[in-house]
Amino acid sequence: MHSTITSKGQITLPAALRKNLQLKQGDIVNFVPLPDGNYRLEANRKIPITALRGIFAVSGPILSVEQMKDAIMEAVNEDYHRSIQP
């Protein structure tokens, strides 16, 4: 498989490679330098954080940040008291 560099320094990735890497228009690829002087082409799989919304099921009540801090402090205090008991 090969590509030719244009006068503007651009290359076209062969269709088979794009399909194998599941690349589509607008996707980003990384050229990663290797110790032997070659490069590895990687698909950039970064996704926006908003794409993660709803991937975890919520069990129990939804807590505010203040409630979470209180629960953590309570657990730390309980752990501390257990550790100092003879």
ChimeraX commands (.cxc) that place a marker at each C-alpha (Angstrom):
marker #1 position 0.00,0.00,0.00 radius 0.5
marker #1 position 1.37,3.43,-0.83 radius 0.5
marker #1 position 0.45,7.11,-1.19 radius 0.5
marker #1 position 1.99,9.98,-3.09 radius 0.5
marker #1 position 2.71,13.34,-1.51 radius 0.5
marker #1 position 1.18,16.30,-3.36 radius 0.5
marker #1 position 2.93,19.62,-3.99 radius 0.5
marker #1 position 1.12,20.93,-0.89 radius 0.5
marker #1 position 2.55,18.11,1.28 radius 0.5
marker #1 position -0.75,16.26,1.46 radius 0.5
marker #1 position -1.32,12.52,1.15 radius 0.5
marker #1 position -4.43,10.49,0.46 radius 0.5
marker #1 position -4.80,7.41,2.60 radius 0.5
marker #1 position -5.84,4.40,0.54 radius 0.5
marker #1 position -9.48,3.38,0.94 radius 0.5
marker #1 position -8.55,-0.01,2.43 radius 0.5
marker #1 position -6.46,1.69,5.13 radius 0.5
marker #1 position -9.23,4.20,5.92 radius 0.5
marker #1 position -11.72,1.34,6.20 radius 0.5
marker #1 position -9.38,-0.72,8.40 radius 0.5
marker #1 position -8.81,2.25,10.73 radius 0.5
marker #1 position -12.50,3.20,10.56 radius 0.5
marker #1 position -11.59,6.74,9.47 radius 0.5
marker #1 position -14.03,9.18,7.98 radius 0.5
marker #1 position -13.79,12.73,6.66 radius 0.5
marker #1 position -12.62,15.14,9.35 radius 0.5
marker #1 position -11.03,12.47,11.56 radius 0.5
marker #1 position -7.52,13.10,12.89 radius 0.5
marker #1 position -4.56,10.75,12.51 radius 0.5
marker #1 position -1.33,10.84,14.48 radius 0.5
marker #1 position 2.14,10.08,13.14 radius 0.5
marker #1 position 4.01,8.55,16.07 radius 0.5
marker #1 position 7.83,8.48,15.85 radius 0.5
marker #1 position 9.45,5.11,16.55 radius 0.5
marker #1 position 12.97,4.54,17.94 radius 0.5
marker #1 position 14.18,3.13,14.61 radius 0.5
marker #1 position 13.36,6.37,12.74 radius 0.5
marker #1 position 10.11,5.10,11.21 radius 0.5
marker #1 position 6.65,6.37,12.05 radius 0.5
marker #1 position 3.44,4.62,13.05 radius 0.5
marker #1 position 0.11,5.94,11.82 radius 0.5
marker #1 position -2.63,5.90,14.48 radius 0.5
marker #1 position -6.25,6.89,14.38 radius 0.5
marker #1 position -6.86,9.59,17.00 radius 0.5
marker #1 position -9.64,8.10,19.11 radius 0.5
marker #1 position -10.25,11.12,21.32 radius 0.5
marker #1 position -13.92,11.75,21.81 radius 0.5
marker #1 position -15.61,14.76,23.35 radius 0.5
marker #1 position -16.51,14.35,27.02 radius 0.5
marker #1 position -20.14,15.04,26.16 radius 0.5
marker #1 position -20.21,11.76,24.20 radius 0.5
marker #1 position -19.81,9.89,27.51 radius 0.5
marker #1 position -23.04,11.21,28.98 radius 0.5
marker #1 position -25.37,8.42,30.04 radius 0.5
marker #1 position -22.95,5.50,29.62 radius 0.5
marker #1 position -23.17,4.55,33.31 radius 0.5
marker #1 position -26.37,3.48,35.00 radius 0.5
marker #1 position -27.30,5.50,38.06 radius 0.5
marker #1 position -28.23,3.47,41.11 radius 0.5
marker #1 position -29.53,5.27,44.13 radius 0.5
marker #1 position -30.12,8.94,44.66 radius 0.5
marker #1 position -28.14,11.59,42.81 radius 0.5
marker #1 position -26.03,13.48,45.36 radius 0.5
marker #1 position -24.87,17.07,45.32 radius 0.5
marker #1 position -21.15,17.80,45.58 radius 0.5
marker #1 position -21.70,18.92,49.17 radius 0.5
marker #1 position -23.44,15.65,50.03 radius 0.5
marker #1 position -20.55,13.68,48.45 radius 0.5
marker #1 position -18.01,15.67,50.49 radius 0.5
marker #1 position -19.99,14.99,53.67 radius 0.5
marker #1 position -20.18,11.25,52.91 radius 0.5
marker #1 position -16.44,11.09,52.23 radius 0.5
marker #1 position -15.65,12.96,55.46 radius 0.5
marker #1 position -17.93,10.63,57.41 radius 0.5
marker #1 position -16.17,7.55,55.96 radius 0.5
marker #1 position -12.74,9.04,56.72 radius 0.5
marker #1 position -13.78,9.75,60.33 radius 0.5
marker #1 position -15.15,6.22,60.76 radius 0.5
marker #1 position -11.95,4.73,59.34 radius 0.5
marker #1 position -9.83,6.93,61.63 radius 0.5
marker #1 position -11.81,5.95,64.74 radius 0.5
marker #1 position -11.53,2.25,63.85 radius 0.5
marker #1 position -7.75,2.60,63.44 radius 0.5
marker #1 position -7.20,4.15,66.92 radius 0.5
marker #1 position -9.30,1.63,68.84 radius 0.5
marker #1 position -7.24,-0.95,70.77 radius 0.5
marker link #1:1,2 radius 0.2
marker link #1:2,3 radius 0.2
marker link #1:3,4 radius 0.2
marker link #1:4,5 radius 0.2
marker link #1:5,6 radius 0.2
marker link #1:6,7 radius 0.2
marker link #1:7,8 radius 0.2
marker link #1:8,9 radius 0.2
marker link #1:9,10 radius 0.2
marker link #1:10,11 radius 0.2
marker link #1:11,12 radius 0.2
marker link #1:12,13 radius 0.2
marker link #1:13,14 radius 0.2
marker link #1:14,15 radius 0.2
marker link #1:15,16 radius 0.2
marker link #1:16,17 radius 0.2
marker link #1:17,18 radius 0.2
marker link #1:18,19 radius 0.2
marker link #1:19,20 radius 0.2
marker link #1:20,21 radius 0.2
marker link #1:21,22 radius 0.2
marker link #1:22,23 radius 0.2
marker link #1:23,24 radius 0.2
marker link #1:24,25 radius 0.2
marker link #1:25,26 radius 0.2
marker link #1:26,27 radius 0.2
marker link #1:27,28 radius 0.2
marker link #1:28,29 radius 0.2
marker link #1:29,30 radius 0.2
marker link #1:30,31 radius 0.2
marker link #1:31,32 radius 0.2
marker link #1:32,33 radius 0.2
marker link #1:33,34 radius 0.2
marker link #1:34,35 radius 0.2
marker link #1:35,36 radius 0.2
marker link #1:36,37 radius 0.2
marker link #1:37,38 radius 0.2
marker link #1:38,39 radius 0.2
marker link #1:39,40 radius 0.2
marker link #1:40,41 radius 0.2
marker link #1:41,42 radius 0.2
marker link #1:42,43 radius 0.2
marker link #1:43,44 radius 0.2
marker link #1:44,45 radius 0.2
marker link #1:45,46 radius 0.2
marker link #1:46,47 radius 0.2
marker link #1:47,48 radius 0.2
marker link #1:48,49 radius 0.2
marker link #1:49,50 radius 0.2
marker link #1:50,51 radius 0.2
marker link #1:51,52 radius 0.2
marker link #1:52,53 radius 0.2
marker link #1:53,54 radius 0.2
marker link #1:54,55 radius 0.2
marker link #1:55,56 radius 0.2
marker link #1:56,57 radius 0.2
marker link #1:57,58 radius 0.2
marker link #1:58,59 radius 0.2
marker link #1:59,60 radius 0.2
marker link #1:60,61 radius 0.2
marker link #1:61,62 radius 0.2
marker link #1:62,63 radius 0.2
marker link #1:63,64 radius 0.2
marker link #1:64,65 radius 0.2
marker link #1:65,66 radius 0.2
marker link #1:66,67 radius 0.2
marker link #1:67,68 radius 0.2
marker link #1:68,69 radius 0.2
marker link #1:69,70 radius 0.2
marker link #1:70,71 radius 0.2
marker link #1:71,72 radius 0.2
marker link #1:72,73 radius 0.2
marker link #1:73,74 radius 0.2
marker link #1:74,75 radius 0.2
marker link #1:75,76 radius 0.2
marker link #1:76,77 radius 0.2
marker link #1:77,78 radius 0.2
marker link #1:78,79 radius 0.2
marker link #1:79,80 radius 0.2
marker link #1:80,81 radius 0.2
marker link #1:81,82 radius 0.2
marker link #1:82,83 radius 0.2
marker link #1:83,84 radius 0.2
marker link #1:84,85 radius 0.2
marker link #1:85,86 radius 0.2
view
